[in-house]
Amino acid sequence: MNKTKIRTWLKKAKPYLIILCVALLLELLVFNFHSYHLIFGGYEKTELPLTDAGLSGGYTENDGAYRSNAGGNTVSIEYKNIGKRVGTVYVKCVLPDAYVDEKGASHPKTDYINVSIDAKDETWAASYRGNVAKGQIIHGNERSQTIILDLSGEVSDLNIKLTTEKGSTFTVESVTINKSQPMQFSLLRLLLITLITSFVYSMLKQPVFGESFENRRFETKVAFILVTAVFVLLAMRLTEITGNMTGYKNTSGNQITKEIVDAFRAGQTHLLATPPKELLELDNPYDWSERIEKGVNGLWDHLLYDGKYYSYYGIGPVLLLYLPYNLITGYYFPSAESILNFGVVGIIFLSMLFYELIKRFFPRLSVNIAVFSLVILQLCSGIWYCFVYANFYEIAQASGFMFTCMGFYFLIRSSLIGEGRIDKLSLVASSFCLAMAVLCRPTLALYCIVAMIFVAFGYIKMRGCVKENGGSLVKESAKYLACALTCYVLIGGIQMAYNFMRFGNPLDFGIQYSLTINDFTRAEYHTDFAMIGFWNFLFAFPTVKPDFPFVFSNFSSLDVNGYYFIANYNAVGLIWRALPIFGYFGASRAYKKLDKKKRLPAVLIIGASCVLAPLIIIFSIWESGYGVRYSADFAWQLIVGAMCILFFLYGLTDKDEKKADMRKMITIFFAVSVIVALAVNFGMIYDYIPKTGARESEYLSFERIFEFWK
């Protein structure tokens, strides 16, 4: 390699080397600033023998260590007349894994110890200043054993109080004051800062990403593939850390993976389980309070109708996966693995859908805005909440998400709207997928209705082609309608037949017969309940705190008086999770600038697909209550509609050099939106993950990487 090539390479690499150097400096100076705490101040490292301390709450053994008693008690270690400056207190502890003692008693793993320190310094010497320092010693985290203190002058007395949860134990081996906080070099932290900053910089500064999609189609495709691959890996990792994966030889399962499978294998639609006589004899078995009062148990969230148990949840995944797998292997397909599979396919098709949308309708959009938008869309899709748990709720949600993404991808690819010849194979695939989405989750039937708008415009387009090119309108119409509607009729017929066999009504899905949170047979509609969903899904402000993950939910029941079920309090409005949602404010301007012939199709398609259907779904949640995972039904659709408006407005400036500043502002807006989406959505997802159990200490250590001041 000659000098010219080396200089050229260094010039191109210079920004990224600067980013790496800044990240390294942050690691060295900012994230480890506590390591410099004792440099200036005359602090003398001194070990304080446990034999010199006043001890309470535990017991000592021959090795000289001090052990806590099981039961969540507080251990106190008090030192008098220290007479030294104190900048750190290092408590060397052993936090055991789960074990069984010599008496046969089981003890849980000790994930952490809460530390509280009372102190007397020269500003408060007559008595203890209580809780002057706090900390948390984490299992397996050596650095957390050092507690930083900011006291004035010499310290006379220290009282160190250590507390665990009930049943946990620990051993204190020694106490040392003024031991330096060890440096911590976090490769994860370094990579995150370097990669995220480099990604945003590349998108904004590299000329190739500032060019239009139509000129850089290959580069866009590669970027989309890489972004999608990252999200697929994240989905796999999220599923893995939740600990729900069970392997592929299950002899048990849940309502969808086993109970419906067993019922179908027995040639019936009702489940094999038989309702107890006591349940059937209740005045109102759907009243949860009566079941509790009478001590009668029913299968939770199952349907009770005509003395039999049924399932409300869709049979789509049963017919396509769970039943065939059981017939072939004799085992029940695992929930977590199937949710992961559904979700990953949905993630891939969401990227494909978005790529197809840009290719067909916004080819002059810059590559960087396209990539930024994809990242936002994937972050906000709502599918991430389904990977955390492995219940039948998440199966229905994830499979419905997958088929909806697939359905809309093929719907766009079929060229029913826009330029190009109608692709009948894609039209068939679209109708199959959208119909299957309903067979997974009845709520998604709205998108089948929306698809009829596409079909109507496609028919108009097909008729125009026949008139222009010749041919039989009757024959072409029959072929077109057969491709467009056959799957809806067949799969819809399966659902209607299934409903009729269960409840004698082809349009009755049976949710009102659920043995769940409320008696749905008597629940009344209240607009206030619907408003709770609209507020929390769309408008709730995020809360920012100096604790990991820094952005927190802000659920509100709007002070509504009445029973409203809340599955979780994880809520930040979509307009804050995906800032491009504000693009809807530009709808009026976009409408005026749009060609008059295109106004009606644009309003009907975007209005129905991206606004009306999602809002109806949010409205319908009033009865079921709030759960953040429901956003997988409507979040990406709402975002895509707003993005389409912004993309169109951006296209108006594309050929006008005088509006270069406007294009730059829009690009920066999307860059900022990516950063906000990363922060807010990560905060919501992390908050949603249960952090108790075997990995609790791992979560605490992970948080310390970013809470570097603790």
N, C-alpha and C positions, 0 to 999 in steps of 0.2 A: 504494500500500500504506500503510494507516494505521499509527499507532504501536503500537496493540494487536497487530496482526498481526506487526509487526516484533519486538515483545517476545516474542510466542508462538514465532515462528520461532527467535529467539536462544536461548530457553529450551530448545527441542528440540535445537538444534544445539550447545549449550554442551558436553556431554560429548565430542562429536566434535572440537570446536575444541580442547578440552583435550588430547585424544589427539594431535592434530596438533602442538600446541605442544610437548608432551613429546617427540614424535619429532624435532622440529626442534632442541630443546635437546640431545637425544642426539647428533644429527648434529654440532652445533656444539661440544659440550663433551667428550663421551665418545669418539665414533668418530674424532675428530680431535685427541685429546689430545697426540699427538706433535708437532702443529704448535706447541704452546706449550712445547716442550722447552727452547728456548734463551732463554726470557724472563728467567729469573733465574739468573745464573751467570757473567756476564762473558765470554761467548763472542764471539770476534772472527772475523768471516767473512774467510777468507783462501784465495786460490787457490794451490795448491801446484804449481808448474810441473813438467811431466814431465821437463824437462831437469835438475832438481835431484834426481831420484829415481834410485835404483838399480833398473835394469830387467832382468828376465830372463824367458825363456820366450816372447818375441815378437820383433818387429822394428819399427824406425821408418822412416818415409819423409819426404820433403821437407816435408810439411805439418805435421810435428811430432807427429802422432798416433802411438799405440803399438798395433800390431796383433798379434793372437795368431796362432800357427801352427795350421793345421788338424791335427786329431788328438787333440783333447781334452786338450791340455796345460794346465798351470797357469802363468798369467802372474803374476809377482810385481812389485809396485811398492813400493819401500821408501824411506821418508823418515827422515832423521836430524836430530836437534837441532831439532825443531820449536819447543819451548819455549812452547807455548800450551795453554790448555784446549781440549779437543776434545769436542763434543757430538754432532756429525754428521759423516759423511764422504759427500760427494756425488761419485759416480763417473759422469761423463758418458760414456755408451757408445753406440755404434751397433751394433745387433744386426741383421745383414742377413737379408733374405728368401733363399729358395733361389736360387742363381745358378750360372753356369758361368764359370770364370775364363779368362784368356787362353790357358791351356794346354789348355783343353777339359775340365778336371776339374770334376765336379759337386760342389757344396757344399750341404748341407741348410740349411733355415731355422734360425737360432739362436733358440730359444724362450726360453732363460733362461741366466743366468750365476750360478753359485754363488759367493758372496763369503765370504771368511773373513779376519778382521783380527787380527793380533798387535799388541800395544801395550806400551809402557813408560810407566807413570804414576808418581806420587809414592808409591804404595803398593807398587810392584814395578818398581824402576828398574834393577836390575843386569842383568836379562835380559828377554827377551820373555815376557809372559804370553800363551800360545798360545790362539788361537781365542776371544779375549775378546769378539768380536762376529761374528755371522753374518748373512747376508742372501741375497737372491735378486733379481737384476735381471731383469725380465721384458720381453720384446719388446713394444714399444708402450706400456709403462707407465712414464711419466716419474717418478711418485712412488716407484717401487721402486728408483730409482737413489740414493736417500738412505738411508744406513744409520745407525740410531740407536745412539749409544754412551753408556754410563753409566760414566765413568771418574772418577778422583779427582785433583784438582789438575792441574798442567801435565803435558802429554804430551811426552816427549822424542822417542821413535821410533814409527813406524807401519810395519807391513808388510802391504800389501793384496794378498791372493791371490785371483785370479779363475780359475775353472775352468768349462769347457764340456764337453758330451758329445763323443765322438769324431766328428771330421769337421766340427764347427761352428767358426765363427770369430767374432771381434768386434773392434771398434776402440775404444780408450780415447782420448777427445779431451782430457779434463782431469780434475783432481781438486781438489775444494774442500772445506775443512773449515768447519764451523759455518754451513752454508747451511740456512735454515729449511725444515722439511718443509712442502710446500704443502698447503693445505686441500683436502679432497676431499669434495664434496657428492654423495652417491649418491642419485639419484632412486629407484632400485630398492630400496635399503635403507629409505628413507623410506616408500615405498609399502607394502612388506611389513609393516613395523611398524604403520603406520597402518591398513591394511586388515584385517590379521589381528586386531589389538586391537579395532578397531571392530566386526568381525564377531562376536567372542566377546561383547563388551559388549552389542551389540544383541540377541543371542540371550538373554542373561541378564537384561537390564534393561528392554527394551521390552515393555510389557504384552501386545501382540499375540502375541508369540512364546511367552509363558507360558501362553496359552490352549490349549485342546485342539484336536486335529486336526479333530474333527467341527464345531467352531464356526469354525474358520479354515482351511477346506479350500482356498480360493482362494489365500490367502497361502502355505500350505504348498506348493501346486503351483508357484507362482512361485519360491519359494525353491529347490525341487528342480530346476527348470529352470535357474536361474542357477548352482547348484552343479555340475550336470551339464555346462553349457556351459563352465565353467572347466576341468573335467577333460578335456573334449574338446580345448580349446585347448592344454592341457598335453601331451596325447598327440601332437598335431600338432607342437608345438615339440620334444618329445623325439625324435620321429622325424626331424625336420629337422636337429637338431644332430648326430646320429650320422653323418650323411653317407651313408646307405645308399640314398637314393632315386635311382632311375635313369631315371625317365620311362617313357613307355608304348610305346616302340618298341624293345623288347629283342629281339635275335636269339639271346640265350643265356639260360640260367636254371639252376635247380637241380633236385634230384630230383623235387620236386612240380610246380614251375611249367613244367618242360620235359620231363624224361625220361618221366614217366608220360603226359604229353600226347602225346608222339611215339609212345609205345607204343600208346596207344589209337587214334591216327590210323592206325597200321599194322595195326589189328585184332588186337592181341595183348595179353596181360597181362604178359609178360616184357619187360624193357627192351631197347632196341635195341643197347646196348653188349654186346660179347661178352667173357666172361671169358677172360683169357689162358691158354694151354695150361699154362704153368708153375704157375698158381694151381690148376688142376684136378688137377695131378699131385702136389700136396703131400699128405703123409700126413694132415694135418689143416689144411685151408685156413682154418678158423675160429680157429686158434691164432695170435694176433697175433705172438707171439714167433717162431714158425716162419716167418711171412711176412717178418719183419724179417731173420731169420738167412739166409734163402735169397734175400733181395733181390727178393721177388716183390710186386708191387703189385696190390691189388684196389680196387674202388670202395668208399670208406669209408662205413660205415653203410648199405650196401646188403645185400640178401639174396642169398645164393648157394644155389641149390637145383637139383639135377638138371642141372648144367652151364649154368644160365642165371642172369642177374641179375634180381632183382625188387625192389620197394620195400615196406617195412613200413608206410610212412606212409599215412594215410587218403586215400581218393579223393573224399571229400565236396567239398572245395574245387576239386578237378580237374573234377568233373562240373558244378558250379554256376558256376564262374568261369573257371578256366584253360583248359579245353578249348574252351568256347564262344568265349572271347576270341580264342584262336588260330585257330579256324575262321573267325571273322568278319574279323579284321584281319591274320592272318598273323604277328603278333608274339606274344611271350610276356609275359604280365602280370607286372609287377614285384613282387618279394617284399615290399620295405619298404612300398610303397603298399598292397598287399593286407593285410598285417599291420595297418597303420594302420586300414584300412577295417573289418576284422573287429573289431579292438579297440574302435574308436569305437562301432560298433553294439552291441557287448557292454556298454560303459560306459552307453550310453543305456538299454538294456533292463534293466541291473542297477538303475538308478534307478527305472525304471517298475515293476519287480518289487517293489522295496522300498516304493514308494508304494502299490501295490495291496495288499501285505501289511498295511500300517498301516491303510489304509482299511477293509479287511474284518475285521480281527481286533483292532486296537488303536486305535479311533477316539478314545478318551479320552486318548491319549498327547499330551503337550504338543508344540507345534510345534518348540520349541528342541531338545528331545531327539531328535525325528525328524530334524531337519536335522543336528545333531551326528553322529547315527548314520550318516546317509548319507555324510558326509565321511569318517568312519572306514572305512566299508565300501569306498568307492571307493579310498581310499589303500592299503588292505590287500589288494585283490583279486588281486594278483599279475600282472595283465596288463601292468603297466609294464615288466617285464623283457623282454617280447616285443618292445617297440618299439625296444630298444637294438640288437639284432642282426636280421639279415634272412635267416636260414637256414631250411631246411625244418622244423627243430624248432619254430621260433617260428610258422610257418604253421599247423602242426598244433595247437599250443597255443592260438593266438589264435582260430582258427576254431572249435575245440572250446569255448572260453570263450564265444564269441558265441552259439553254438547252445544251450549249457546255460542261459545267462541268458534267452534267448528262450523256451526250453522251460519253465522254471519260471515265467516271467511268465504265459504262457498257461495253465499248469497251475493257478495260483492264480486267474486270471481266469475260468476255466471253472466255478468254484463247485462243484467236486466235494466240497469240504469247506466248512463254514460256511453262512451264510445265502444265499438267492437261488436262482434257477432255474439249472439246469445249462446252460451255454453250449456247445453241441456244436461250433460253429465253432472256439472257443478250444481245445476238447479235441483237435480234429483238428490244429490248429496246434501244440499242445504235443507231440503224438506225433510229428509231422513233425520238429520242431526237435530233440527229444531223440534221435530215431533218427539224424538227420543228425550230431549231436554224436559218435555212435559211429563214423559213417563218416568223421569227421575225426580222431578219437582214440579207439582201442578201449578205453582205460582208462575212459572215461566211460560205458561200458555199465552200470556200477553205478547210475547215476542213472535209467536206463530201468527197472531192477528196482525202484528206489525208487518210480518213478511208478506201478507196479502197485498199490502201497498206496493211493495217491490214487484210482486207478481202482476198487479194491475198495470203498472208502468211498463213492465216487460211485455205484457200482451199488446199494449199500444205500440210498442217498438216492433214487435213481431209482425203485427198487422201492417205497419208501414213498410216493412221489408218485403212482405208478400205483394203489396200493391206496386212497389218499385221494381221488383225483380220477377214478378209473375208467379204463378202457382195457385194451388187451391187453398183458399182461406180456411175452409172447413177442415181440410186434412191437416194443415199446419196448426190450426187452433186446437184440434184434438190431440195432436202430438205434444204441443206446448203444455196444455192443461194436464195431460197425463203425467208429464215430467214434473210439473209444478205441484200437483195436488195428490197424487197417488199415495205417497208416503204419509201425508197428513191423514188421509182417509183410513189407510190400513192401520197405522199405529194408533191414531185416535180411536179407531174402532176397537182395538185391543183394550185400550184404557176404558172405553165406555162399556165394553162387555164385562171387564173386570169389575167395574163399579156396579153394573146391574146384577152380577152374580152375588155380590156382597150385600147390596142395600136395596136392590129392586129398582134402582133409578140410575140410568147411564150417566147422569150429570152429577151424581152425589159422590164426592170423594171421601166423605165420612169424617172430616175433621171434628165435627160437632160432637162425635161420640167418644172423644179422647178422654182417657182417665189421666188427667194431668193437672195443671195449675189451677184450672177454673172449670166451671160447668159451662161449656160452650153451647149447650142446648138452650141456656137461658141468659147468657151474657148479652148485654145491651151495648149498642154503639154509643160512644161518646167522642165528640170531636176533640175534646181535650187530650184524650189518649193518642189520637192521631198526631196531634201537634208535638207530643213528646218525641215521636219518631222523626218528624221533620227537623226539629231543632237539633237533636243529637247526631243524626246522620249527616246533616247539611251545614249547620251553622255554629255548633258549639265551639267556643274558643279554646285553644290549647292552654295549658298551664305550664309555665316555665319555672323550674327550681334548680338550685345548684347541687342536685343529687342525681346520680345516674338513674334513668337515661335522659334526664334533663327536661324532656318534654313529656307532660303527663295529661291524662284524660281530664275532662271536665264535664262529666255527665250531669244533667239536670232533669228532674221530673217536673219542672215548671210549677212546683207546688200544687200539683193536681191532687185533689181529694178523691180517693177511690182506689180500688185495687188495680195495679198495673204491674205485670210481671217484668222483672229486670234480671236477665240472665247474667249480665256483667255490667260493670260501670265504665267500660272502655269506650270513650266517645270523644272524638274531635271531628268537627264538621268537615265535610269533603272540600269545602271551599278553602280551608286552611291546609288540608293535606295535599291538595292539587290546585295550586294557584291559577292555572289556566282556566279553571271553572269560571273565573271572572270574564272569560271571553263571551259569555252570554250577553253581557252588557253591550257588546258590539253587534248584536243580532240585527238591530234596526238599520245601522249603517250598512252592514253586509247585504241586507235585503234590498236596500235602495240601489246598491252598486251592482247587484246581480242582474244578469240578462233576464228580461221579462219572461221569456219562455222557460227559464229554469227556476223561477221563483216558486211556483206551486210544488214541483217535485222536491225541491230543497226543504221547503217548510214542512211538507207532509212527512218526508222521510226522517229528517233530523228531529222534527217536532215529536213524531210518534215513537221513533226508536230510542232517542237519546233524552227526551224530556218527559213526554206523557207516560210511557210505559214504566220507566223507573219511578216516577212520582206516584203512580197508582200502586206499585209494589210497596213503596214506603208507607203509603196510606193504609194498605191492607194489613200492615204489621200491628195495627192498634190492638187486635185481639190477642195475638200471640205474645206481645211484649217485646222489649228491646234486647237484641243480641247483636254484637258488632259483626258477627260472621254473616249476617243477612246482607251485608254490603256487597258480597260476591254476586248477588243477583242483579245489581243495578249500578255499581260504582263506575266500572270502566265505560259503560254506555253513556252515563252523564258526562264524563270527562271527554270522550271522543266527540260528542256534539259540540262542546265548547271549543275544543281544539280545531274542529273543522271551520268554525267561524273565524278564529284567529289565523288559520292557514290561508283562508280566502282573503282576509284583509292584508296579510303579509304579501300575497301574490299581487295585490293592487300596486304595491310599491316596487316590485321586482325590476321593472324596466325603467324606472325613473331614478336617474342619478341624484336628483335633488332630494330624494327621500332616503338616501343612504343612512342618514342619522336615525330615521325612523326604523329602518330594518335592524340597525345595530341595537337600538333600544329594545326591540322585540326579542332579539337574540339574547341579550343580557337578562331580560325578564324570564326567559325560559331557563337560563343558567341558574338564576337565583331560585327559580321554582324547583329545580332539581335538588338543590341543597336543602331547601325547606322540606321538600317531600321526603328526602332521606332522613332528616332529623325527626320530623313528626311521625312518619309511618314506622320508623324503627322504634321510637319511643312507645308507640301504641302496641306494636307486636311484642316487644320485650315485656311490657307491662302485662300482657295477656298470658304470657308463659307462666305456668305454675313453677315456683322456685323452691318448694320444699321437697324433702326426700333426700335420696342418696347424693344428689348433685348440688345441694344447697351451698356448700362451701365453695364449689367451683364457680357458681354464679357470683358469690360474694367476691371471690378473687378476681373474676372478670370485671366486675364493676370497679374494683380498685385501680385497674389499669387506666380508667378514665377519670376517676375521682382521685387524682394524684395528690391532692392537698390533704388527704386524710392520713 
